[in-house]
Amino acid sequence: MNITWYLFPLAATVSLVWNTSRYESTPLILQRSLKLFVQIILFMTVILGVLFALSLPL
C-alpha cells in the first residue's frame, strides 16, 4: 500500500481534533472540519504537483 493513502485519514483526524478543540457545536465542528480537510488535501496536492514537476528531467 502506498504511503500517500495515509494522508486521507490523517487529514481527517487532524481537522476533526483541531475543530473539536475550538468549537462545541457538533454541526459547526463537522462543517469546519470538512472545510479544513478539503484545504489540507488541496494544499498537499499542490505540493505533490510541484515536487513532481521539479523531479522531471529537463
PyMOL CGO cylinders between C-alpha atoms (Angstrom):
from pymol import cmd
from pymol.cgo import CYLINDER

trace = [
    CYLINDER, 0.00, 0.00, 0.00, 1.35, 3.39, -0.98, 0.3, 1, 1, 1, 1, 1, 1,
    CYLINDER, 1.35, 3.39, -0.98, 2.16, 5.61, 1.99, 0.3, 1, 1, 1, 1, 1, 1,
    CYLINDER, 2.16, 5.61, 1.99, 0.31, 8.59, 0.45, 0.3, 1, 1, 1, 1, 1, 1,
    CYLINDER, 0.31, 8.59, 0.45, -3.02, 6.84, 1.16, 0.3, 1, 1, 1, 1, 1, 1,
    CYLINDER, -3.02, 6.84, 1.16, -2.41, 7.51, 4.86, 0.3, 1, 1, 1, 1, 1, 1,
    CYLINDER, -2.41, 7.51, 4.86, -2.87, 11.21, 4.09, 0.3, 1, 1, 1, 1, 1, 1,
    CYLINDER, -2.87, 11.21, 4.09, -6.68, 10.96, 3.98, 0.3, 1, 1, 1, 1, 1, 1,
    CYLINDER, -6.68, 10.96, 3.98, -7.30, 9.54, 7.47, 0.3, 1, 1, 1, 1, 1, 1,
    CYLINDER, -7.30, 9.54, 7.47, -4.52, 11.73, 8.88, 0.3, 1, 1, 1, 1, 1, 1,
    CYLINDER, -4.52, 11.73, 8.88, -6.03, 14.89, 7.38, 0.3, 1, 1, 1, 1, 1, 1,
    CYLINDER, -6.03, 14.89, 7.38, -9.50, 13.90, 8.61, 0.3, 1, 1, 1, 1, 1, 1,
    CYLINDER, -9.50, 13.90, 8.61, -8.20, 13.25, 12.12, 0.3, 1, 1, 1, 1, 1, 1,
    CYLINDER, -8.20, 13.25, 12.12, -6.24, 16.49, 12.28, 0.3, 1, 1, 1, 1, 1, 1,
    CYLINDER, -6.24, 16.49, 12.28, -9.19, 18.54, 11.06, 0.3, 1, 1, 1, 1, 1, 1,
    CYLINDER, -9.19, 18.54, 11.06, -11.61, 16.90, 13.49, 0.3, 1, 1, 1, 1, 1, 1,
    CYLINDER, -11.61, 16.90, 13.49, -9.32, 17.28, 16.50, 0.3, 1, 1, 1, 1, 1, 1,
    CYLINDER, -9.32, 17.28, 16.50, -8.44, 20.86, 15.60, 0.3, 1, 1, 1, 1, 1, 1,
    CYLINDER, -8.44, 20.86, 15.60, -12.06, 21.93, 15.25, 0.3, 1, 1, 1, 1, 1, 1,
    CYLINDER, -12.06, 21.93, 15.25, -13.27, 19.93, 18.25, 0.3, 1, 1, 1, 1, 1, 1,
    CYLINDER, -13.27, 19.93, 18.25, -10.82, 21.84, 20.43, 0.3, 1, 1, 1, 1, 1, 1,
    CYLINDER, -10.82, 21.84, 20.43, -12.15, 25.15, 19.13, 0.3, 1, 1, 1, 1, 1, 1,
    CYLINDER, -12.15, 25.15, 19.13, -15.94, 24.69, 18.90, 0.3, 1, 1, 1, 1, 1, 1,
    CYLINDER, -15.94, 24.69, 18.90, -18.65, 22.97, 20.93, 0.3, 1, 1, 1, 1, 1, 1,
    CYLINDER, -18.65, 22.97, 20.93, -21.49, 22.76, 18.40, 0.3, 1, 1, 1, 1, 1, 1,
    CYLINDER, -21.49, 22.76, 18.40, -21.46, 19.42, 16.54, 0.3, 1, 1, 1, 1, 1, 1,
    CYLINDER, -21.46, 19.42, 16.54, -22.82, 20.76, 13.22, 0.3, 1, 1, 1, 1, 1, 1,
    CYLINDER, -22.82, 20.76, 13.22, -20.26, 23.58, 13.31, 0.3, 1, 1, 1, 1, 1, 1,
    CYLINDER, -20.26, 23.58, 13.31, -17.45, 21.13, 14.10, 0.3, 1, 1, 1, 1, 1, 1,
    CYLINDER, -17.45, 21.13, 14.10, -18.40, 18.92, 11.15, 0.3, 1, 1, 1, 1, 1, 1,
    CYLINDER, -18.40, 18.92, 11.15, -18.81, 21.85, 8.77, 0.3, 1, 1, 1, 1, 1, 1,
    CYLINDER, -18.81, 21.85, 8.77, -15.47, 23.42, 9.67, 0.3, 1, 1, 1, 1, 1, 1,
    CYLINDER, -15.47, 23.42, 9.67, -13.73, 20.03, 9.74, 0.3, 1, 1, 1, 1, 1, 1,
    CYLINDER, -13.73, 20.03, 9.74, -14.87, 19.26, 6.21, 0.3, 1, 1, 1, 1, 1, 1,
    CYLINDER, -14.87, 19.26, 6.21, -13.65, 22.66, 5.02, 0.3, 1, 1, 1, 1, 1, 1,
    CYLINDER, -13.65, 22.66, 5.02, -10.25, 22.18, 6.69, 0.3, 1, 1, 1, 1, 1, 1,
    CYLINDER, -10.25, 22.18, 6.69, -10.00, 18.62, 5.34, 0.3, 1, 1, 1, 1, 1, 1,
    CYLINDER, -10.00, 18.62, 5.34, -10.52, 19.87, 1.78, 0.3, 1, 1, 1, 1, 1, 1,
    CYLINDER, -10.52, 19.87, 1.78, -7.98, 22.66, 2.31, 0.3, 1, 1, 1, 1, 1, 1,
    CYLINDER, -7.98, 22.66, 2.31, -5.37, 20.20, 3.61, 0.3, 1, 1, 1, 1, 1, 1,
    CYLINDER, -5.37, 20.20, 3.61, -5.92, 17.81, 0.70, 0.3, 1, 1, 1, 1, 1, 1,
    CYLINDER, -5.92, 17.81, 0.70, -5.75, 20.63, -1.88, 0.3, 1, 1, 1, 1, 1, 1,
    CYLINDER, -5.75, 20.63, -1.88, -2.59, 22.04, -0.32, 0.3, 1, 1, 1, 1, 1, 1,
    CYLINDER, -2.59, 22.04, -0.32, -0.91, 18.63, -0.31, 0.3, 1, 1, 1, 1, 1, 1,
    CYLINDER, -0.91, 18.63, -0.31, -2.00, 18.06, -3.92, 0.3, 1, 1, 1, 1, 1, 1,
    CYLINDER, -2.00, 18.06, -3.92, -0.39, 21.34, -4.98, 0.3, 1, 1, 1, 1, 1, 1,
    CYLINDER, -0.39, 21.34, -4.98, 2.82, 20.47, -3.11, 0.3, 1, 1, 1, 1, 1, 1,
    CYLINDER, 2.82, 20.47, -3.11, 2.84, 16.99, -4.68, 0.3, 1, 1, 1, 1, 1, 1,
    CYLINDER, 2.84, 16.99, -4.68, 2.38, 18.53, -8.13, 0.3, 1, 1, 1, 1, 1, 1,
    CYLINDER, 2.38, 18.53, -8.13, 5.23, 20.99, -7.59, 0.3, 1, 1, 1, 1, 1, 1,
    CYLINDER, 5.23, 20.99, -7.59, 7.55, 18.25, -6.35, 0.3, 1, 1, 1, 1, 1, 1,
    CYLINDER, 7.55, 18.25, -6.35, 6.57, 16.03, -9.26, 0.3, 1, 1, 1, 1, 1, 1,
    CYLINDER, 6.57, 16.03, -9.26, 7.25, 18.84, -11.75, 0.3, 1, 1, 1, 1, 1, 1,
    CYLINDER, 7.25, 18.84, -11.75, 10.63, 19.53, -10.18, 0.3, 1, 1, 1, 1, 1, 1,
    CYLINDER, 10.63, 19.53, -10.18, 11.60, 15.85, -10.40, 0.3, 1, 1, 1, 1, 1, 1,
    CYLINDER, 11.60, 15.85, -10.40, 11.00, 15.62, -14.16, 0.3, 1, 1, 1, 1, 1, 1,
    CYLINDER, 11.00, 15.62, -14.16, 14.16, 15.51, -16.26, 0.3, 1, 1, 1, 1, 1, 1,
    CYLINDER, 14.16, 15.51, -16.26, 14.82, 18.61, -18.31, 0.3, 1, 1, 1, 1, 1, 1,
]
cmd.load_cgo(trace, "trace")
